[in-house]
Amino acid sequence: MVDLQPTPKQQQVRELIHQFAAHAVRPISLQADRDHKIPDEFLLRLAAMRGAMSSGEVPAEYGGEGGGLGASKDARGRSQQNRFTLLSAEEMAWGDGSVLLSLPGPGLGGPPIQFMGTPEQKKRFFSIFQDQEKLHYGAYGLTEPGAGSDVSAIATTCRKDGKTWVLNGRKCFITNGAKADWVVIFATVDRVLGRAGQRAFVVEKGTPGFSVGKIEEKMGLRASETAELVLDDVRLPEENLLGGEAHYAGKEGFMGAMKTFDSSRPVVGALAVGIARAAWEATRDFVRENYVLARPIPRYAQLATLLADGARMIDAARLLCWRAGWMADEGIPNAKEASMAKAYAAKMAMKVCADAVQVLGAHGLERSAFVEKWYRDIKVFDIFEGTAQIQRIVISKRILKDPPSF
Ligand SMILES: Cc1cc2nc3c(=O)[nH]c(=O)nc-3n(C[C@H](O)[C@H](O)[C@H](O)COP(=O)(O)OP(=O)(O)OC[C@H]3O[C@@H](n4cnc5c(N)ncnc54)[C@H](O)[C@@H]3O)c2cc1C
């Protein structure tokens, strides 16, 4: 049976994260957006808090926190790590979406190392996060100027030269790409082979030929760094090929890239829920203050209807995310449910944020108003980690192959 009930301990930790988001994150949010940067001192503070709220992206055996304070086990002794990650992600995004994406740690680079890495590679690349005196990041480099949704089109090449791999190409829109200690880079031995030709490498900062291009100027999530990365005859030892050569006998390189999304898409959905909740609360307060209490005019009933719509859609999105997280905790394949959660949550949150600006009227457009920022921030949630259209492809493929019984 689906069990979505947070444990008392999880609720307690969730409340702690909420207090932090309200009293530490929100106060820096607007300035960080203007500066396109979150202060390093603040990020170091976040690094020290990873133990409480982390998704367990650094496994305990490699010096990590193993799932955060709230990742307790359920009555049957099963991990609730994915479910807890969703709770903490929603609370932090309620404070600010960019801050959450800038949380020091392996980020999206963590799952491919977890799924494909050898024990030596996991030790090597995860152990740097034990050091909390400095900011450490991992990143995930899949997207290219000519390959976003169509992952099989990646053109970054890798070729073997003796015992060395040589990489050439260009990656774009890589979250935390410029500050990352290492980036998981997907490349191809031969584009004709499609997905079977793909390999994943870990490229470390400072490797000759590996450089940062431009830092992307974005409409939203402006305090989160998104970078272009250039690979110009980058030479890597065999040990940097994730999982070793045998791992790529089939479509493993591509599958490793895709598996990342099964665990990350529900989290992206939860982030969208957090931002939607923030915008909905601002709308509710504005309606209460300006209409319900000040001008209880019947024609403003439409605004109350908007609030009702927002509340039910936020609830529905959260439940979809929690279901996908529960399936991941249970080890049940969840690609379809992860896509459903992400696609629904992103669209829902775009509507709730747009409604917030609409209801606040001109006040909603002021740069000092959070809703203006949330309106800009939310759009990307329908684009990264697979666009709205790509989620529908994932869902429709699966429902046609294995029709669900409702
Ligand atoms: C803030 C931000 C952070 C990001 N972080 C990362 C990161 O860390 N690592 C990384 O690798 N990438 C990252 N990305 C890139 C992101 O994953 C891509 O932008 C996304 O996959 C879409 O690719 P694209 O932008 O090239 O759009 P395209 O793939 O070119 O799509 C353009 C449009 O065509 C539609 N489309 C494409 N194919 C189809 C189809 N088959 N059927 C119907 N419609 C289709 C799309 O839905 C979209 O509307 C990030 C992007 C942003 C904006």
The ligand as an SDF file (V2000), in Angstrom:
LIG
                    3D

 53 58  0  0  0  0  0  0  0  0999 V2000
   18.5260   26.8360  -15.4750 C   0  0  0  0  0  0  0  0  0  0  0  0
   18.9030   25.6280  -16.2710 C   0  0  0  0  0  0  0  0  0  0  0  0
   19.7290   24.6730  -15.6940 C   0  0  0  0  0  0  0  0  0  0  0  0
   20.1200   23.5490  -16.4300 C   0  0  0  0  0  0  0  0  0  0  0  0
   20.9840   22.6490  -15.8540 N   0  0  0  0  0  0  0  0  0  0  0  0
   21.4670   21.6220  -16.6060 C   0  0  0  0  0  0  0  0  0  0  0  0
   22.4890   20.7570  -16.0810 C   0  0  0  0  0  0  0  0  0  0  0  0
   22.9310   20.8810  -14.9360 O   0  0  0  0  0  0  0  0  0  0  0  0
   22.9790   19.7930  -16.8900 N   0  0  0  0  0  0  0  0  0  0  0  0
   22.5350   19.6020  -18.1680 C   0  0  0  0  0  0  0  0  0  0  0  0
   23.0300   18.7030  -18.8430 O   0  0  0  0  0  0  0  0  0  0  0  0
   21.5790   20.4150  -18.6870 N   0  0  0  0  0  0  0  0  0  0  0  0
   21.0370   21.4120  -17.9410 C   0  0  0  0  0  0  0  0  0  0  0  0
   20.0820   22.2680  -18.4740 N   0  0  0  0  0  0  0  0  0  0  0  0
   19.6210   22.0740  -19.8430 C   0  0  0  0  0  0  0  0  0  0  0  0
   18.2110   21.5180  -19.9240 C   0  0  0  0  0  0  0  0  0  0  0  0
   18.1780   20.2030  -19.4520 O   0  0  0  0  0  0  0  0  0  0  0  0
   17.7320   21.6650  -21.3660 C   0  0  0  0  0  0  0  0  0  0  0  0
   17.4880   23.0370  -21.5590 O   0  0  0  0  0  0  0  0  0  0  0  0
   16.4890   20.8690  -21.6590 C   0  0  0  0  0  0  0  0  0  0  0  0
   16.7980   19.4980  -21.6950 O   0  0  0  0  0  0  0  0  0  0  0  0
   15.8390   21.2340  -22.9950 C   0  0  0  0  0  0  0  0  0  0  0  0
   16.7670   21.2300  -24.0220 O   0  0  0  0  0  0  0  0  0  0  0  0
   16.9160   22.5060  -24.9970 P   0  0  0  0  0  0  0  0  0  0  0  0
   16.9590   23.7030  -24.1540 O   0  0  0  0  0  0  0  0  0  0  0  0
   18.0540   22.2390  -25.8980 O   0  0  0  0  0  0  0  0  0  0  0  0
   15.5780   22.5370  -25.8110 O   0  0  0  0  0  0  0  0  0  0  0  0
   15.2170   21.6450  -27.0890 P   0  0  0  0  0  0  0  0  0  0  0  0
   15.4910   20.2220  -26.8260 O   0  0  0  0  0  0  0  0  0  0  0  0
   15.8630   22.2430  -28.2830 O   0  0  0  0  0  0  0  0  0  0  0  0
   13.6580   21.8560  -27.1880 O   0  0  0  0  0  0  0  0  0  0  0  0
   13.0690   23.0240  -27.7250 C   0  0  0  0  0  0  0  0  0  0  0  0
   11.5650   22.8310  -27.7620 C   0  0  0  0  0  0  0  0  0  0  0  0
   11.2430   21.7240  -28.6180 O   0  0  0  0  0  0  0  0  0  0  0  0
   10.4680   20.7720  -27.9090 C   0  0  0  0  0  0  0  0  0  0  0  0
   10.8370   19.4170  -28.3390 N   0  0  0  0  0  0  0  0  0  0  0  0
   12.0580   18.8980  -28.4420 C   0  0  0  0  0  0  0  0  0  0  0  0
   11.9830   17.6070  -28.8390 N   0  0  0  0  0  0  0  0  0  0  0  0
   10.6630   17.3170  -28.9830 C   0  0  0  0  0  0  0  0  0  0  0  0
    9.9310   16.1650  -29.3620 C   0  0  0  0  0  0  0  0  0  0  0  0
   10.5380   15.0150  -29.6580 N   0  0  0  0  0  0  0  0  0  0  0  0
    8.5750   16.2490  -29.3830 N   0  0  0  0  0  0  0  0  0  0  0  0
    7.9290   17.3950  -29.0660 C   0  0  0  0  0  0  0  0  0  0  0  0
    8.5780   18.5260  -28.7000 N   0  0  0  0  0  0  0  0  0  0  0  0
    9.9290   18.4920  -28.6530 C   0  0  0  0  0  0  0  0  0  0  0  0
   10.8330   20.9820  -26.4510 C   0  0  0  0  0  0  0  0  0  0  0  0
    9.8130   20.4990  -25.5960 O   0  0  0  0  0  0  0  0  0  0  0  0
   10.9790   22.4810  -26.4000 C   0  0  0  0  0  0  0  0  0  0  0  0
    9.7300   23.0700  -26.2560 O   0  0  0  0  0  0  0  0  0  0  0  0
   19.6650   23.3710  -17.7430 C   0  0  0  0  0  0  0  0  0  0  0  0
   18.8000   24.3260  -18.3220 C   0  0  0  0  0  0  0  0  0  0  0  0
   18.4470   25.4420  -17.6060 C   0  0  0  0  0  0  0  0  0  0  0  0
   17.5580   26.4580  -18.2720 C   0  0  0  0  0  0  0  0  0  0  0  0
  1  2  1  0
  2  3  1  0
  2 52  2  0
  3  4  2  0
  4  5  1  0
  4 50  1  0
  5  6  2  0
  6  7  1  0
  6 13  1  0
  7  8  2  0
  7  9  1  0
  9 10  1  0
 10 11  2  0
 10 12  1  0
 12 13  2  0
 13 14  1  0
 14 15  1  0
 14 50  1  0
 15 16  1  0
 16 17  1  0
 16 18  1  0
 18 19  1  0
 18 20  1  0
 20 21  1  0
 20 22  1  0
 22 23  1  0
 23 24  1  0
 24 25  2  0
 24 26  1  0
 24 27  1  0
 27 28  1  0
 28 29  2  0
 28 30  1  0
 28 31  1  0
 31 32  1  0
 32 33  1  0
 33 34  1  0
 33 48  1  0
 34 35  1  0
 35 36  1  0
 35 46  1  0
 36 37  1  0
 36 45  1  0
 37 38  2  0
 38 39  1  0
 39 40  1  0
 39 45  2  0
 40 41  1  0
 40 42  2  0
 42 43  1  0
 43 44  2  0
 44 45  1  0
 46 47  1  0
 46 48  1  0
 48 49  1  0
 50 51  2  0
 51 52  1  0
 52 53  1  0
M  END
$$$$
